[in-house]
């Protein structure tokens, strides 16, 4: 359904889905509505079905219970937020700043914070309505108090879960596994690449550049195709999701019979949304680049963690084996618009997995042997052709680089550059 939305609206929906505040805020609003509903049911006397024991208390005790629940929930939420910031700081320094979003977007963290804040808001809303009869009207919120106690018990369970969850999400194995699974899912969900780019209409060809500068985060390819069909144009994308764009370079070439009007340019530009950084939406290759960043930091002199580097290579090769069984994929859904070089294909992921990592992998003999084994295994799974030839070139380049950096290592010297 999101494929039919304009690029800006799609970008807003993606930002909301990936934001840290949206889920807790939505839960707080729901808890406020629930408090109003429970108070209404209590005041209307619609709680006769409840156990009489729930009414055996007074207004002072109810106020004390609700106050303790509200105060404790808010205090626990503050501790939870502090733990999240510590995890984010740890992730930024150890995994790289581009992985911060993976922790801020974690649904377990967001829901945990939302439950505690919802408990606070619910209890505080009910607390202000409890009356002891001094003003001539007594009100004992049996249903509301019961719900607040239930939320308090749920909050205890959430805190236990959160304390267990935070060490899990900053574990290097879980970080690389989460990235690897998202990459595999993105490959499985991406449609096959469309037909070749159509020839431009005879006549003028005009370039369209965006007025904003930043990374292209969302592309409304169906909207571009719809405009092209209405006006009889042919289109060719010059930049895809994940590319840095600006007024200095075109994102689109338009084959048309007449000059583009200001309205035409506005409609075409509305099919692109720009942000401050790369995102995974319509750009699964960014996930592979995040795995490469984890690998590079793992093999830095200050960390020296070859096991994590090998784990990242394992996930990258899981994606390569899946891509080896498919045709090039078009995650942007821009059938007939993208340049074939922009497709998510085997060669693109292989380039990221080995050309970009080679300067780091070749410095560690253990990781070098593992990368050589993975490449040899991948080669055996491929039929003769361009993909196998690309793997052969990667094997030769890896062995040559390792021999140059570690000429004294006998295990590196035993690696074969020719399959």
N, C-alpha and C positions, 0 to 999 in steps of 0.2 A: 504493500500500500504506500509506503514511503517513497517508492519510485515515482509516484505521480505528484509528489509535492515539489514546490519550487525549491531551489537549492538553499536559499536563506532559511526557509522554514525547516527544511531537513537538517540544516546545521544547528538550528536552535533546539530541535528535538534531540539531536545527538548530544549537544552540550548539557541538556537537562538530564539525559540518561546517564551521562558520565560524571555529573557534578557530585560533590560531596554533600551539599546542603539540600538537594531536592527531596530525596526520600525522607530524611528526618523532618523536613518542613511539612511534607504531605501527611506524615503520621501525626504530627502535632495538631494540624487542622482537623484531622479525623477524630483525634481524642477530644478536642474542644466540642465538636459536634456530638460526640458520644456523651460527654458530660451534660450538655444541654438536654439531650434526649432522656438520660437517666434521671435528671432532676425533674423533668416534666412528668415522667412516670411515677416518681415518688410523690410529687405534690398532688397528682390526680388520684392517688390512692390505688394505683394499679399494681400493687405489690402484695396482694393478698395471698398469692400462690407461694410466697417465700416462707421459710421456716420461722416460727415465732422467736426462736432463740436469737435471730439476727436483730430483733427489736429490743432485746434486753440490755440496753445501755442508755446513757444520757448524752445530752448535747456536749457537755464538757469533755467527756471521754471521746466522743466522735471527733471533736475539734483537735484533740491531742493526737489521735491516731492519724488523721488526715495531715496535720502539720508535720508529724514525724516522717510520714511517707513522702510528702512533697520535698522536705528539706533533704532527706537522704537521697532521693532520686536525683535532685539537682547536684548534690555533692558528688555522687557516683558518676554523673554525666561529665562533670569537670575533670575527674580523674581519668575517665575514658578518653576524653579529648586530649588530655596531656599525653597519655600513652600512645595515641594515634600520631601526635606530632613527633614523639620520640622515634616511632617506627618510620615515619616519613623522612626524618633527618638521617636516620641510619641508612635507609634505602638510597637517599640522594648521594651520600658519601661513599657507599660501598657498591651500589649497582649502577649509578648514573642518574643524573637529574631527569632524563626522559622517562624513567620508570616510576616517578613519583605518582603519576596518574593512575598506575595500576593499583596502588594502595589506597588512594583517595576514592577510587571507584569501587572498591571492594564492598559487595552488598552486605556481607556479614558485619562489617564495621558500621556501615550506614544504618542498618536496621537496629543494631545494638544501641547506637546513640539515639535513634528515633524512639525506641521503647522507653528509655529512661526519661527523655524529655516529655514524651506523651504521658507517662505516669505523673510527672511533676505538674503538667498543665491540667490534667484531669482532677487530681487531688486538690489543687489550688482553686479550681473553678467550683468544686463542690463545697470546699471549706468556707467560702465566702457566703454561702447560703444557709449554713446550719444555724438554727435559732433555738434558744432555750426557753422561750415563753415569757421572758421579762417584758417584752414589748407587746404582749397579748397574743402572740402567735408562736406556737412551738412546731418545729419541723425536724424529724429524724430521718435522714436519707438512708434507709436500710439498703435499698438496691444500689445506690451510688457508693455507699461505704463498702459494700461487698465487692463491687467492681474494682474499687480502688485497692482493696486488700489483694484481690486477684492479680492486679497489675504489679503490686509490690512483690508478690511471690514470683511472677514472671521475670521481673527485673533482677531478682537474685539469680535465677537461672541464666539470664542474659549476661550478667557480670562474670559468672563462672565460664560461660562459653567464650566471652571476649578475652579473658585472661589466657585461655588456651589458644584462641585463634590468632592473636597478635604474633606470638613466636612462630606460628605456622606460616603466616604470610610473608615473614621476612627470612624464611629458610631459603637458601639458594636453590636447593633441589625443587622446592615448590614454586619458586619464581620462574625458573626455566621451564618447569613442567606446565605451568599455567600459560606461558607464552607459546610453548610448543603446541599445546592443545588448541589455543586460539588460532594459530597459524594453520593447523590441519583443518579446523572447522571452516576457516575462511576459504581455503582451497576447495573444500567440499561444497560450499555454498555458492561460489563464484560461477557464473554462467560461462559456457564456451564462447570463445571469441567469435565475433560476427564476421560477415563477408569482407572482402577486400574493400578498401576505400574507393568510392566511386569517382570517376573522372570529373573534373571541374566543368561546369557549364561554360560553353564558349562565350567569351566576353571578358569582363573585368573580374579580378580577384581582389578582394579587400581583406585586410587584416583587422582583427578585433582585439584590442588590449583592454585590460581591466583598469579602472581608476584607482583601485586599492593596491597596496603592496603587502605581501605576506604569502603564506602557504595555502595552496588550493585545498580546501577541506571537503567540499561537497560539489558534485556535478549533477545537474539535472539533464541527463542524456535524453530521456523521453521528451522533455520540453524542447530541446534543441531539434530533435527529429520532427516534432510537430510543427515548429516554426519553419523548418526547411521545406516540409511538404506543402504548407500553406503558401509559401512565397516562391516555390520552385527553385530553391537554392540547393547547392551541394556544399557540405561542410566537412572540414577536416580539423580535428583537434591538434594543436601544437603542444599543449601542456595538459597533464592529467592530474588527478588527486595525488597530493604529496609533493608536487613541484612548487618551487618558489616563483611567484609571478609578480608582475608590477606593470606600470604604464610603459616601461621601457621595452617590453617584448610582447608579441601577440600570443594569445591563448587559442585563437581560432582563425582559420582561413575560410572565407565565404566566397563561393563562386556565384556571381549574380549578374543580371543584365543591366541593372541600374545602380546608382550609388546608394549606399545605405543611409537612411535617414536617422535622425536623433532617436526617434521612437524605435527603429529597428535595433540600434545599438543598445538601447536600454533593455529591450526584451532579451537580447542575446546575453548581455551581461548579467541579467537576473538569473540565468541558468548556472552561474558560478558563485560560490561562497568562499570567502578568504578568511583565514584566521592567523593566529600568531605562531602556530606550530603544526607539525604533522600529526595526523590522527590515523587510526586503523580503518576508519570508515572508507570504503572504496579504495583502500591502499594497503592490502595485506602484506606487501613487501616491507612495510614499516615494522611489522612484528618480527620479521626475520632480522631486520637491522637492530632491533632491541636485543635480540639474542646475541648478536655480534658484539654489542656494547658490553653485555654481561661477560662474554668470553674475553674481550680485550682487557677489562678491568681485572678479571680473575688471573690473567697472565702478566699483569703489571708487576714490576719488582717489589712494590710495597705489599702486594697481596700474595702472589705466587701460589695459586690454587688450581693446579692442573686438572683435578677431578671435576670441578665445576666447568672448566673449559671443554672437557670431553663430553660432559652431559649436554652442554649447549650444541655441540656438533652432532650428538645423537638425535636431538630433536630436529635440527636442520636437515639431517639426512632422512628422517622420517617423512618430512615434507617433500624432499627430492624424490623419494621412492613413489610417493603418491602422485606427484606431478609427472613422473616418468610414464605413468599409465594413462595420462590425459593429454588432450590437445591444449594449446595455449588458452588461458582463461582471461576473461575481461571483467574484473571486479567492479568497474565503473558502470557496466551495463551500457556502454556507448557503442552499440552495434554499428559497424560501418563508419565510426567517427575516429577511433583511436588509431594512432600509428602502431603497426605491429610490434615495434620495439617497446611500447608501453604495456603490452599484455603481461599478465602474470604467468610466465612460462618457466620451463625447466632451466633455461640458460640464465634467466634473471636471478633466480634463487641460488643457482650454482655459483654465479659471480659474487653474490653477497656472502655466501657461506664459505668460500675459499679464497677468492681474490682479495676480498676485504680483510679476511682474518689471517692471511698467510704471514704478514710481518710478525704477528704475535705467536702463531702456532709454531713457526719454524724455530723459535728461540727455545722451545722446550722439547727435548727428545721424546718424552713419553706422549705428549700430545701430538707430536709429529707422527709417531708410529700409529697412533689411533686414527688420525686423519687419513693416513695412507691406507690403513685397513678399510675404513669406511668408503673411500674412493674406489678401492679395488672391488669391494663388494657391490657398490653401485654400478660399476662398469660391467660386472658379470650379469647384472639384471637387465642391461640395455642391449637391444639389437644393434648391429653395425649401422652407423649413420652419424649425423651431425652431433647428436647428444653424446654418444660414446666417444667421439673425437674430442668433444669439449672436456669430458672427464679425463681423457688421456693427457690433454694439455695441462690440466690442473695437477695431475700426478707428477708430470715432469717438472712443472714449475715448483711444486712443493719440495721435491727431492733436491732440486738445484739450490733453492733458497736455504734449506736446512743444511746442506753440505757447505754452503758458503758461511753460514753463521756458526755451525758446530762441526768444523772439519775434524776435530779430535775425537768425536763420538763414534765409536765403532758400530753401534746399533743404527745410527743414521746412515753411516756409510754402506750398510748392508741393504738399505731400501733400494728397490729397483725403480728406476724412472721409466722403464718400458714395460708395459704389461706383458 
